Amino acid sequence: MSSLSTTTPSWLALRAAADDAARSTELAVLLARLLPLGPVVLHDLGTGTGGMTRWLAPRLPGPQEWVLRDGDAAILGHLDLDAVTDDAGRPIRVTALVEALETLELRAFDGASAVTASALLDVVTREEAARIVRACVEARVPALFSLSVTGAVVLDPPDALDTAIGDAFNAHQRRDAEGRRLLGPDAAAVLIRLFADAGWRARTAPAPWHLGAADTPLTAAWLDGWVGAAVEQCPELADEAEAYLVRRAAQLDEGALRVTVSHQDVLAWPR
């Protein structure tokens, strides 16, 4: 049992199909309508291995240039976007930047047509979220934030320990990490409020993972990380959690476990 690492290439590859199935196509269509005619420049924050770009680029007009920003130089080395095209089949252009969110400048998105991010907001602080919003507002470009966790998880069949594990995990998501108080499940609500305070519009859409018998490797990894983070937050759960994992692993092996992990997508744009 271990606390889930959310930034390794292997984890991002494992979750890619579930992410793509969960993302809101409705908000992607709306973003496409908000883009200017002609060449567009999109800035992606916390790029990882480029999952957001691979999913979104074919749904948007072009020609497209993507500026991919991540604080982890090593993970940017795993980008593989050579086959990615816009909605007309044209190859996209890509520039990768190693940049931490705490150094994001107010004018960072000058010349951009839109800003995107995926599975990022729940691991940032309120101050970092405000920095992102200020830069978007300064540039007056729409911004699409995908796959922010909401804290809601439903497992079928249910177990008496589900609530305790879920509550501990959500507390872990909101923890103080080396002086950084993470937003966790509050991320989408905080972002919407920050944009509203700037006079912007925002639209949300549910983006749940639905994990079933065909998703056993992802479900197993997610379950191990979910429980591991809960125990890290509340060590008194350790003994019960071990038995819980045994029960859940047996259900998983039998193809009997179903999991819904709720996320929310947010699109914001100026009035």
C-alpha positions, 0 to 999 in steps of 0.5 A: 500500500503506497500513496499514489504518485500523480506525476510519473509517466507510467501512472499518466499512461495508465489513466489516459484512456479513463481521462479521455473518456471522462473529459467534457466534449461539450466544453471542448466544443464551446472552447472551439467557438471562443477561439479566434479565426486563423492560427491559434496559440494554446498554453497548457499548464502542468503538461505532464506527458501531453495528455490534454494536448493529445485529446483536445488538439483534434477537437479545435481549429488551427493551425495550432501552436502549443506552449507546454509548461511543466515544472518537471523537466524529466516528465516533459522528456516523455512528450510524444505528440508527433502524430497529433493534428488539429481538426483539419488534420494539420500537424501541431507545433509544440514548444516545451517550457520548464516552469514552476507555477509559483514563477508564472508571470502576469504576462505569461499568456501574452499572445495566447488564444487559450489556456488549458490544464488537466488534473492540475488544480487539486494539487495547487494552492489558492495562491497558485490558482489566483496567479493562474487566474490573474494571468488568464484575465490579463491576457483575456483568453478562455481557459479550460481546466479539466479533471479536477477531483471533487472528492466524491467516490462511489464503490459498488459493492459498498463497504463499511469502511468506504466513508472513512477511507474517502474522508481521510483521502480528501483530508490528505488532498487538502493537506499542508505539503511542505508549506503549501496548503493544497486545494484538493476537492475544493479546487474547482469551486475556488477557481470559479470564485476567482474568475467570478470575482474578475467578472468572468463567466464560467461553465462546469461539466461533470467528468467522472471516471467509470471503472469496471471489469475492463479497467482492472490495472487502473482500478488496482493502482488507483485503489492502492493509492487511494487507500495509501493516501488515506492511511498516510493522513490517518495512520489509525486506519492502517489495520482496517485498511489492510483488510479492506484492500484484501476484500477489494482486491478479491472483488477486483479479481472476480470482476465484481468491483465498479468504481466511479471517481468524480471530477469536474471540468471548468471553462472560463472566459471573459464577458 
